[in-house]
């Protein structure tokens, strides 16, 4: 006699939020790429916004400072709002390099930018409130969902290098609780022009004058500048508080070392903003327990205080990133000049290049028509062995022909090989 065990796991009930949550589209695509790699295919994976430590290692001095902190026994709980030494170092860094004046009680440390963003949403946005953000952009849709808020997506275009304008935001300004912006922008690697950001700030300040008279919650701006130290060429990074000092009352920054120091896995991020809001973020993070490890915090403070080492590392990493971005940009322009239906926007910042494959409707050598962006993405992966992230993974329309190309895991010598692979694949299309 045998007993049949019925697996009821698929019938278990969970919260409505958990039931309907959508996983990261980028991670899903990366899983497909990794499966091909496991099968022995040589894939050039330009999908993840991360660094290969063998290509882009963290600063040697930072690594040694982390080791020293652990050897010194710095393994207990850190301060709830971050170690004072690190908040002092961040305050000095912001003043010296960003012309931003934030005291230590206006800064909170967390385990990278993600818990910072989550806590900003929780501190400012009530269920049913409206969050306005441009697309493509990174994960604003998911954080809005996690907060049971309403989302207003503003689809941007290549005419503004996919950066939103005040005219885009104005129709939604009076119903919004939070505007979420990012510059340099993930996924495009483009940045705000000074006058465009000034106009957005003026719009927010004008709206808040009305709200103050009405005695209602102000309109806040979440400004993600995690890539601000990675600008290239003549590009200048602008932030709302320097351009319009009155914006300090309404701006919550997202910042940290993840990108500037190639330290995505070290998990040290911070926010700065109005003292009352920062205190609330601290309380939220205390209950979540999303602290950066104490040893990493102390080591980061030591490294940031060594301005010579910090600047030297930035100079090196920016040069290495820019070499790759420019190489790809020139490669795409060469393909375009040869008549292939591709394009790219000149690199400005971060580790990303915005590229275009206008291949919808073209036919492969076996007669298959590339009808959708998914078809195009799969063709590039299968034929050119190049993995890219389509902009629809960042909230843009599913028929968008634009993609994010990330160079954080790319060797410089691979750039020409990737362009040649693309050339061969494009030649096969009719």
ZAMARGU-4260 file (C-alpha; in steps of 0.2 Angstrom, whole numbers, plus 5000, padded with zeros to 4 digits):
<rodrens>
0) 5000/5000/5000 | 5007/5017/4995 | 5003/5034/5001 | 5002/5048/4989 | 5009/5065/4996
5) 5001/5080/4988 | 5012/5095/4987 | 5000/5110/4991 | 5014/5123/4990 | 5006/5130/4975
10) 4989/5132/4984 | 4996/5141/4999 | 4989/5159/5001 | 5000/5174/5003 | 4997/5193/5004
15) 4989/5202/4989 | 5006/5212/4988 | 5016/5196/4987 | 5005/5187/4975 | 5005/5201/4963
20) 5023/5207/4964 | 5034/5207/4949 | 5052/5201/4949 | 5066/5211/4941 | 5065/5210/4923
25) 5084/5212/4922 | 5088/5198/4933 | 5076/5187/4923 | 5085/5191/4907 | 5102/5188/4916
30) 5096/5171/4921 | 5093/5167/4903 | 5110/5173/4898 | 5119/5163/4912 | 5110/5147/4907
35) 5118/5150/4889 | 5135/5152/4897 | 5132/5136/4907 | 5129/5127/4891 | 5146/5132/4885
40) 5141/5147/4874 | 5153/5162/4874 | 5141/5177/4878 | 5145/5195/4880 | 5134/5199/4895
45) 5131/5218/4895 | 5115/5217/4905 | 5118/5220/4923 | 5122/5237/4931 | 5137/5229/4941
50) 5156/5228/4940 | 5166/5212/4937 | 5179/5214/4952 | 5192/5206/4941 | 5190/5220/4928
55) 5185/5234/4940 | 5191/5230/4958 | 5187/5241/4973 | 5201/5253/4978 | 5215/5244/4986
60) 5215/5256/5001 | 5197/5253/5004 | 5199/5234/5004 | 5213/5235/5016 | 5203/5246/5028
65) 5189/5234/5028 | 5201/5220/5032 | 5208/5231/5046 | 5191/5235/5053 | 5187/5216/5054
70) 5203/5212/5062 | 5200/5226/5075 | 5184/5217/5080 | 5172/5229/5072 | 5158/5216/5070
75) 5144/5222/5082 | 5129/5233/5078 | 5133/5250/5070 | 5124/5266/5075 | 5106/5266/5069
80) 5108/5281/5058 | 5126/5276/5053 | 5143/5277/5061 | 5147/5295/5066 | 5164/5294/5058
85) 5156/5290/5041 | 5142/5303/5042 | 5156/5316/5045 | 5166/5309/5030 | 5151/5310/5019
90) 5147/5327/5025 | 5164/5333/5021 | 5164/5324/5004 | 5147/5332/4999 | 5154/5349/5004
95) 5171/5348/4995 | 5165/5340/4979 | 5146/5343/4978 | 5145/5360/4986 | 5131/5353/4997
100) 5130/5358/5015 | 5123/5343/5026 | 5126/5341/5044 | 5128/5323/5051 | 5110/5323/5058
105) 5104/5327/5040 | 5113/5311/5034 | 5108/5293/5036 | 5118/5277/5031 | 5111/5261/5025
110) 5116/5245/5016 | 5116/5252/4999 | 5104/5263/4989 | 5090/5251/4989 | 5085/5252/5007
115) 5087/5270/5006 | 5074/5271/4992 | 5062/5260/5000 | 5063/5270/5016 | 5061/5287/5007
120) 5045/5280/4999 | 5039/5273/5016 | 5043/5290/5025 | 5034/5301/5012 | 5021/5291/5003
125) 5004/5285/5010 | 4994/5271/5002 | 4984/5279/4987 | 4997/5294/4985 | 5003/5297/4968
130) 5021/5295/4963 | 5027/5303/4946 | 5042/5297/4937 | 5050/5296/4920 | 5052/5280/4910
135) 5064/5272/4906 | 5070/5272/4924 | 5076/5260/4937 | 5063/5251/4948 | 5052/5266/4953
140) 5037/5256/4947 | 5042/5242/4959 | 5044/5254/4974 | 5028/5262/4970 | 5019/5246/4970
145) 5027/5240/4987 | 5020/5256/4994 | 5002/5254/4987 | 5004/5270/4979 | 4997/5276/4962
150) 5010/5278/4948 | 5011/5291/4934 | 5023/5286/4921 | 5030/5299/4909 | 5038/5291/4894
155) 5053/5301/4888 | 5061/5301/4871 | 5078/5302/4863 | 5075/5320/4858 | 5079/5325/4877
160) 5091/5310/4879 | 5077/5302/4889 | 5078/5315/4902 | 5061/5322/4908 | 5057/5341/4907
165) 5046/5353/4917 | 5033/5352/4903 | 5032/5333/4905 | 5029/5335/4924 | 5018/5350/4925
170) 5001/5341/4921 | 5003/5329/4936 | 5011/5341/4948 | 4996/5346/4958 | 4991/5328/4962
175) 5009/5321/4966 | 5016/5317/4983 | 5033/5312/4976 | 5043/5315/4960 | 5057/5302/4958
180) 5071/5308/4947 | 5088/5301/4943 | 5104/5309/4936 | 5115/5302/4929 | 5101/5291/4923
185) 5100/5273/4924 | 5097/5265/4911 | 5103/5279/4899 | 5119/5286/4906 | 5113/5303/4901
190) 5111/5319/4913 | 5100/5334/4916 | 5105/5350/4908 | 5106/5364/4920 | 5091/5374/4914
195) 5080/5359/4913 | 5083/5354/4931 | 5081/5372/4936 | 5064/5373/4928 | 5058/5357/4937
200) 5064/5364/4953 | 5054/5380/4950 | 5039/5370/4947 | 5040/5360/4963 | 5044/5376/4973
205) 5029/5385/4965 | 5018/5370/4969 | 5024/5370/4987 | 5020/5388/4990 | 5002/5384/4986
210) 5002/5368/4998 | 5010/5378/5012 | 4996/5390/5011 | 4983/5376/5011 | 4992/5367/5026
215) 4994/5350/5016 | 5009/5338/5014 | 5022/5346/5002 | 5028/5339/4986 | 5044/5330/4988
220) 5058/5326/4976 | 5068/5310/4977 | 5084/5313/4968 | 5095/5298/4964 | 5113/5303/4961
225) 5122/5287/4964 | 5132/5289/4948 | 5136/5308/4950 | 5155/5305/4952 | 5155/5295/4936
230) 5153/5309/4923 | 5163/5309/4907 | 5170/5322/4895 | 5163/5339/4897 | 5147/5333/4906
235) 5143/5342/4922 | 5132/5335/4936 | 5119/5346/4943 | 5108/5344/4958 | 5092/5353/4964
240) 5099/5360/4980 | 5114/5369/4973 | 5103/5376/4959 | 5089/5381/4970 | 5093/5381/4989
245) 5075/5382/4994 | 5074/5364/4987 | 5083/5358/5002 | 5067/5357/5012 | 5059/5345/4999
250) 5074/5335/4992 | 5079/5317/4998 | 5095/5312/4990 | 5100/5294/4985 | 5119/5292/4986
255) 5133/5280/4991 | 5149/5271/4985 | 5141/5257/4975 | 5145/5264/4958 | 5159/5277/4961
260) 5170/5265/4969 | 5164/5249/4960 | 5158/5243/4977 | 5141/5236/4973 | 5143/5222/4985
265) 5151/5232/4999 | 5133/5239/5003 | 5136/5257/5009 | 5124/5270/5004 | 5116/5286/5011
270) 5103/5299/5010 | 5103/5317/5015 | 5088/5328/5017 | 5077/5338/5029 | 5082/5333/5047
275) 5064/5327/5051 | 5062/5316/5036 | 5080/5309/5039 | 5075/5305/5057 | 5059/5295/5051
280) 5070/5286/5038 | 5082/5281/5052 | 5067/5274/5062 | 5061/5264/5047 | 5078/5257/5044
285) 5080/5253/5062 | 5065/5241/5061 | 5070/5234/5044 | 5088/5231/5050 | 5095/5237/5034
290) 5111/5244/5041 | 5128/5244/5031 | 5140/5233/5041 | 5150/5242/5054 | 5167/5237/5047
295) 5163/5243/5030 | 5156/5259/5037 | 5172/5263/5046 | 5183/5258/5032 | 5173/5269/5020
300) 5175/5283/5031 | 5194/5281/5032 | 5194/5280/5013 | 5183/5295/5010 | 5194/5305/5021
305) 5210/5301/5011 | 5205/5313/4997 | 5221/5310/4987 | 5217/5291/4985 | 5199/5295/4982
310) 5202/5306/4968 | 5216/5295/4960 | 5204/5280/4960 | 5190/5291/4952 | 5202/5297/4939
315) 5206/5279/4934 | 5189/5271/4935 | 5182/5285/4925 | 5195/5284/4911 | 5193/5265/4910
320) 5174/5266/4909 | 5174/5280/4897 | 5186/5271/4885 | 5173/5257/4884 | 5158/5268/4882
325) 5167/5279/4868 | 5173/5263/4860 | 5155/5256/4859 | 5148/5273/4854 | 5161/5274/4839
330) 5157/5256/4835 | 5138/5259/4833 | 5141/5275/4823 | 5152/5265/4811 | 5138/5252/4810
335) 5125/5266/4807 | 5137/5274/4793 | 5137/5257/4785 | 5118/5257/4783 | 5113/5246/4797
340) 5098/5251/4807 | 5106/5255/4823 | 5111/5271/4833 | 5118/5277/4850 | 5117/5292/4861
345) 5134/5299/4865 | 5140/5294/4882 | 5139/5307/4896 | 5140/5297/4913 | 5138/5281/4923
350) 5142/5264/4915 | 5129/5264/4902 | 5127/5268/4884 | 5110/5270/4876 | 5109/5260/4859
355) 5095/5257/4847 | 5091/5242/4836 | 5077/5247/4823 | 5075/5230/4817 | 5056/5227/4819
360) 5050/5219/4803 | 5066/5213/4797 | 5068/5195/4791 | 5082/5183/4797 | 5091/5171/4786
365) 5078/5157/4790 | 5063/5168/4785 | 5058/5172/4803 | 5051/5190/4805 | 5057/5200/4820
370) 5040/5206/4825 | 5043/5212/4843 | 5057/5219/4854 | 5058/5202/4862 | 5061/5195/4845
375) 5075/5208/4842 | 5083/5205/4859 | 5083/5186/4856 | 5091/5188/4839 | 5105/5199/4845
380) 5108/5186/4859 | 5107/5171/4848 | 5116/5177/4833 | 5128/5190/4839 | 5130/5182/4857
385) 5127/5199/4864 | 5115/5202/4879 | 5107/5219/4881 | 5093/5225/4892 | 5078/5233/4882
390) 5071/5249/4889 | 5054/5240/4892 | 5062/5232/4907 | 5063/5250/4914 | 5045/5254/4911
395) 5046/5260/4893 | 5034/5254/4880 | 5036/5236/4874 | 5039/5242/4856 | 5053/5253/4861
400) 5069/5250/4850 | 5081/5257/4863 | 5092/5247/4874 | 5104/5249/4889 | 5122/5243/4886
405) 5132/5241/4902 | 5151/5241/4902 | 5154/5236/4920 | 5159/5218/4916 | 5167/5222/4899
410) 5185/5220/4895 | 5191/5234/4884 | 5198/5222/4871 | 5181/5214/4869 | 5173/5230/4862
415) 5179/5227/4844 | 5174/5209/4845 | 5157/5214/4850 | 5154/5226/4837 | 5161/5214/4824
420) 5148/5201/4830 | 5134/5213/4828 | 5140/5217/4811 | 5139/5199/4806 | 5122/5197/4813
425) 5115/5212/4806 | 5121/5207/4788 | 5110/5192/4789 | 5094/5202/4790 | 5084/5207/4776
</rodrens>
